[in-house]
Amino acid sequence: MLFSRGDIIYTLMILPGILLGFVLHEFAHAITADKLGDPTPRNQGRITLDPRAHIDIIGFIMILLVGFGWAKPVMTNPRHYKKPRRDDILVSLAGPFMNLLVAAGFLLILKLIAVTGFLSNNSVVLGNVADLLSYSAQINVVLFVLNLLPIPFFDGYHVIANIFNTWKYRFFTVLEQYSTIIFILLVISRVFDKIIGIPASYIFISLYKLIIL
């Protein structure tokens, strides 16, 4: 079998977290840009929570199958901002920090279930719901860390580019040119697992202790 029963169950468990994480991540980019004066996301129909506006079908399927995917990126035009560099940084950070808020939200729901005793009369259902909420929180912490990476493709790189004016330096020009190859090598070598996994694990445990315990 290509996928075991456990793989299928796990995929179903993380599905709500991925869907909500992708949609709210892109919505956060769009609404922040809109509030800062850029009409581009609104003109493209991105000021909405409708998943169809934000989900890239191929990217969504890829994250379910191989653990890495993408949503439709929000197009922005920094020339509309009053302070282009500052505001572009704020827009870039809005997405990842929305994922952190989503993770906290899932854990708060889990806490409420524990405090109220909801579903306590059905241990099987309670266990499944708890797993779903926990997995959804974890995947959004991963999205938070992933998108803050200071390498091309991710929001963290936009922050670095604005702070250090990376377009002035040949090193960053070369990095951007070969970013796809570098990214593939990082994924294949499993280095990505440590780069993302270690900080994501620490952040999730910290959130869990703060909210649940």
Summary of the structure (lengths in Angstrom):
residues: 213
radius of gyration: 18.6
end to end distance: 39.2
largest distance: 63.0
contacts: 629
relative contact order: 0.12
helix: 76%
strand: 0%
